[in-house]
């Protein structure tokens, strides 16, 4: 009696993986950029209304997004776990883990209420202006319901993206951008017969946009073409503790890793403020440009999570590795393009954010150009670290990457930034070189972890 060899999937060529990553990634990139435009719209419109409202809005948004990034780890866990379940052909597991991701997001969002309610005291303890802190607290108390709603949207977007329904994710986000702008126009300024509410109007607008987005995403997830048979929300009240703890164990480290990285950049802004106003302004402009390019890498990273998770689910080791190569190629290609733009057109890019007639504009422009050159230097490392995170999430590896991120950003990046900026006397440029060091260590360590292991055998 002869024995047949175990089936080994025939790997698709690299070109097929390159196309698949791009088709999946482009709508996710668009969704990330659109999500950023929601924040930009709030900032611009509050700036039109008044400087105190703008400053308080910036403080409040910082608190909101810190909590959102921490809770968003559950959505990222759902992205990786649902992709693997679909790769294995297990729709029941997909449904179970998405439901529990929604449970975790709602629980986290509601548990964050004390932070929002007493945010004024927290901000004052961090040295912020008492009047602005009180204004920010009023905004957050009105907007706290927006956090669980936003986290639900994130989970449902992950559920849909894992099924490669990324165009729906993009359209929901674009609708949120337009709706947010319209509601801001009405409620902040009192247009179209609405009361003029200023900062409170921005808070109400944010809550309404989050609730409407959650409703639309839930409606499509429940009744969209090819999705109704999954019955995602049937018996939603019933707990599924194995799935609950599986998503929690994967999601919490993702949330902390994201906060570690975001915290490094927040700390850099704080240290830049110690140097001077010109330096802080130039830092903000360069970071805004770098954040925009980061949205592209994040979209590709999410696509990599889906593709890697699918390969893991169907036990396709060759497909997992070739797909990972394709994702890295696209991310590096965009990084190279970004380096060229940052080095070739720095004055034009920084100048977009400046009134050239302002007294300090020349100094900000000159420093912004230098910082953009350093931003070009860390494009490669930034693209590699976020891509490595996406690949590792696809194979459900999040705990060790969390510690790698924490060590790289807070034991390497921040100390080097401080030493180069202050004792070494390099100022703003030295501070940014420290950021490069932190990102470089994270990128190399995370990539080494992914490529050195056989995840299918593990």
N, C-alpha and C positions, 0 to 999 in steps of 0.2 A: 504494500500500500504506500503510495507516494504522498509526501506532504507538500502542500503548496506554500510558497513563500508569502509572508504577510503583505497585504496591499500597501504600497507606498504611493501616495499621490504624485502624479507627474507635475513638476513645477511649471507654472506659467513663465513665459519669457519676461525678462526685465521690462521690456517695452510695454507689455500688458499691465504690469504692476504700476509703471509710471503713469499710464493713462488712468487707471482706476483710482490712484491716489489723487490725481488732479481733479477728476470728475467729482469725487467725493469731497475734496478739500475746498474747492472754489466757493461753493455756497456757504460752507462753514466760515471761511475767511470773510465773506461778505457779511455774514451774521455777526461776527466779532466786531468788524468795523462799524456796522450799524449800531451795535450795542454801545460802542464808544461814543457814537454821535448823540445818543440819548444824554449822556453826561455832558458832552460839549454844548448841547442845546440848553440844558439847565444853566450851565456856567455863563453862557453868552447872554441869555435873557435876564438872569439875575444881575449881571453886570450892567445891562441897560437900565434896570430898575433902580439900583443904588449900590454904592460901595459897601455899606454895612451888611446889606442882604447878601451880596456876593461873598463876602468874607465868612459870614455865618453859614452860608450854604456850602462853602468849601469844607469848613469844619465838620458840618453834619454829614456831608457825603463821605468824608474820610472815615467817620465812625461806621456809617452804614456799610460801606464796601469792605471794611475790615471784617465785620461780622458775616457779610455775604461770602467772602472768600473762604472763611472758615467752614461755613455750612455747605458751600458749593462742592466740597469734597465728596459728598454723597452722590451728587449728580455725576461727577466724574467716575465714581465707582460703578454706577449704573451703566455708564457708557461702555466700560470695559467688560463688565459681567454679562450684560445683555448681548454684546457682540459675540462673546464666547458661547453663550447659550444658543444663539442662532446658528453659529458655526457647527454646534453639535446637534442641531435640529430639535432642540428642547424648548418649545414655546411655553410650556408650563413653568419652567425655571425662569424664563424671561419675564413672565407675568408676575411671578412671586417676588422676584428681586426688584422689579420696578415699583410694585406696590409698597414694599418695605422702604425703598428709597424715598418715596413720597411721605410715608410715615415719619421717617427720620428727619426729613426736611421740615415738616410741619412742627414736630416736637422741638427741633433746634430753633426754628423761627419764633415760636411762642416763648421758649425759654430765654430768648434774648431780650424780652421786654424790660427786665430790670436795667439792663445796660442802656437802653433807649430812654427809659423813664428818668434815670438819674445821670444822664449823660452830661448835664451841665456841671455837676460836681466833679465828674471824671475829667472833663476838659480843663476846669479850673485847676485841678491838681496837677495837670500836665503843663501848667504855666500859661494857659490861654486867657485872653481878655475876658473879664467877667460878663460884660454886656453881650459880647459875641457868643460866649458860651451859653448864656440864657436863651438867646435867639436860636442857637443851634438845637438846644434841648426842646424848644417848642416845636421846631421842625420835626425832630425825631419822634416826639410823642405822637404827633399826627401821622407819621409815616411808618410806625412800627409794623402795622399790618402789611406793609409793602414787602417786608423781609420774607415771611413765610410764603407769600404769593410769588415773589421773585425766585425763591428756591424751588417751588413747585414747577414753575416755568422751566428752570434749568434741568430738572429731572426729566420732564416730559420731552424737552428738546434732545436730551441724551438718548432717551428711549427711541425717538424717531430717527435720530442720526445713526444709531446703531443698526437700524434697518435700512440705512442709506437713503432715507427720505429727507435729505438735507435741504432741498428747495423749499419745503414747507417751513423748516426752521428759519430760513432766510426771510420768507415772506412775513412770518409772524413778527420777526424783529424789525423789519422795515415798517410794518404797520405801527409798531410801538413807537418808532421814531416820529412818524407823522402825527400820530395821536398825541404824543407828549408835547410836540411843538404847538399844536392847536390848543390843547388845554392850558399850557403855560401862557400862551398869548391871551387867552380869555381870563384866567384866574389870577395871574400875577398882575396884569395891567388893568383889568376890569373892562376888557373889550367884549363886543357882541352881547352887551346887556348883562354880563356877569359882574359880580362885585369885585372891586380891586382889593386883593388879599396879599399881595407881595410875597414874602417868603412862605406864608401859610398856603398860598395858592400853589406854589411849586410843590409843597408836600402833598396836597390833595391830588394834584396832577400825577405825581409819582405813584401814589396808591392806586388810583383809578387805572392807570396804564398797566400796572402789575396785575391787578385783578382781571382786567379784560384780556390781557395776554394769557393768563393762566386758564381762563375760561375757553378761549379759542384753542389753545394747545390741548386741553382736556377733551374738547369736543372732537377734534381731529383724531386724537389717539383712540377715542372710543368708537367713532363712527366713520373714520376715514376709509378710503378704498383698500380692501384687503386687511383691515385691522379689526373690524367689528367682531369677528369670530374669536379673537383673543380674549374678549370680555375683561379688559384690564381693570375696570372698576366694579365688577361683580363681587359682592360680599367684601367690599373694601374694608369694612369694619373688623374683619377677622384677622387676628395677628398670625404671623408666620415667623416664629422666633428663630429657626435656623437661618432663613433668608435675612431676617432683620439683623442678626449679629454678623453674618457674612458681609453685608453691605457696610455695616458700621465699622468692622475691623479694617476694611479696605478704604472707606471714605474718610475716616478721621485723620489718618496719616497724610492723605492727599491734601486735606484742608490745612493742616499744620505746615506742610511743605510749601504750599502756596503763600501762606502768611509769612513764613520765614523769608521768602524772596521779596514779597511786597514790603515787609518790614525793613529790609536792607535799604530799599530805595527811599522809604519814609525817613529812616535814620540819616541817610545821606542828605536829604533836604533840610533836616534839622541842623546838621553840622554845617551845611552850606549857609544857612542863615546866620551862624556864628561868624562867618567870614565877612558878609556884607550883603546889602540889598541888590547891587548890580550882579553879584555872583549868584544869588538866589534866583533872580529873574532869568539869567542866562541858563542856569541849571533847569529851571522849569520849561523853558523853550526846547532845549536839547532833549529833555526827557519826554516831552510831548511827542516829538518827532520819532524818537526811539520806540515809544509805546505804540505808535501807529504801525510801524513795521513789525513790532512784536505780535500784533493781531494776526498778521499773515502766518507767522510761524506757529502761533497757537492753533489756528485753523488746520494747518497741515498736521500738527501734533494730534489733534482730535481725530483726523482722518487716519493717522497711523495707529491710534488706539483701536479704532474700529477694525481696520484690516488685520492687525496683529491678533486681536481678540477672536475674530472669525477663524483665522488660521489655527489658533490654539484650540478652539472648540472642535474643529474637525481633525485635530492631531496632524496637521500638515507642517512638518518642520521645514522642508525646503521652501514652501510658500511663505512661511513666517519670516525667514531670513531674507529672501529676495524682496518681499514686500517692504521690509524694514530698510533695505538698501535704497529702494525707490523713494521712500519717504525722506530719507536723509539727503538724497540727491536733490530733490526739489527744494528742501529747506536751505541747503548750502547754495544752490543756484540763486535763490532770492537774496540770500545774505551777500553774495558777491555783487549782485545788482545794486543792493542798498549801499554797500561800501563805495561803489562808483558814484552814486548820486550824492552821498554825504560828502565825499571828497571833492567832487566836481562842481557842486552847486551849493556850497554851505552858506554863502552870503544871501543868496536868493531865498533859501529855506528859512533861515533865521529871520530875515527881513519881513517875512509874511506875518510875524507876530508883533512887529514893532511899528510905532509911529516915528518915522525917521526925523521928525522935527523936535521930538522930545529931547530934553537936555542930556539925559543919560543914555540915549539910544546908541550913540557910537561905541561907548564902552561895553554895553550889553552885546552889541553886534560882534565886536571883536572877540570877546570872551566866548560867546555862543559858537562862533566859528571854530575856536580851538576845542571846545567841548564836543562839538559834532565830529571832529577828527578822532577823538577818543571813542565816541559812540560808534564810529566806523570800525574801530579796532575790536570792540566787543561784539559786533554783529555775529561773527562766526561762532563765538562761544555761547552767545545767547540763543542762537538758533539750535546749536547742538544740545544745550542743556534742556530746553523745552521739548525738543524732539525725543531725547532720551527718556524724559518723564512720560511722554505719551506712549512710547514703546513699552516701557516697564508697566504702565497701567494696563496695557493690553494683555500682558501676561500675569496680571493680578499681583504684581510686586510693588508694594507701596511703603512698607514699614522701614526697610533699610534706606530706600531713596529719601525718606523724610529726614533721617539722621544725616545722610550725606548733604542734603540741602542746608540743614541747620548748621552743620559744621563749616561748610564752604562759605556761607554768607555771613555768619556771625562770629566764627573763629578765625576766618581768613579775610573776607572782604571788608568788614567794618573796621577791624584793627588796622589793616594796611591803609585803608582810606584815611583814618585819623592820623596815622604816623606820617604819611606822605603829605597830607594837607597842612599839618600844624608843626610837629617837630622838624620835619624835613623842609618846611617852608614852600612847598609847591602849590599851596592854595587849592583853588577849585579844580585844576587839572590833576593834581595829586589825588584829590578825593575821588575823582572819576577813575583814575588808574587803579585804585583799590577795588572799585566795583568790577573792573575788568578781571582782577585777580580772583575775586570770589566766583564770578561766572565761569572763569577758565577751570578752576578746580572742580566745580560742580559738573561742568560739561564732561571733562575727562573721566572723572570717577563714575558718573552715571552711565556714560557710554561703555566704559570698561565692564561695568556690571552686566549690562545687557548682552554684550557680544561674547563674554567669556562663558556663558552658561547655555546648556541645551535645555530650553524651557519645556519642550515637549516631553523629554525624558524625565524632567523634574516633576 
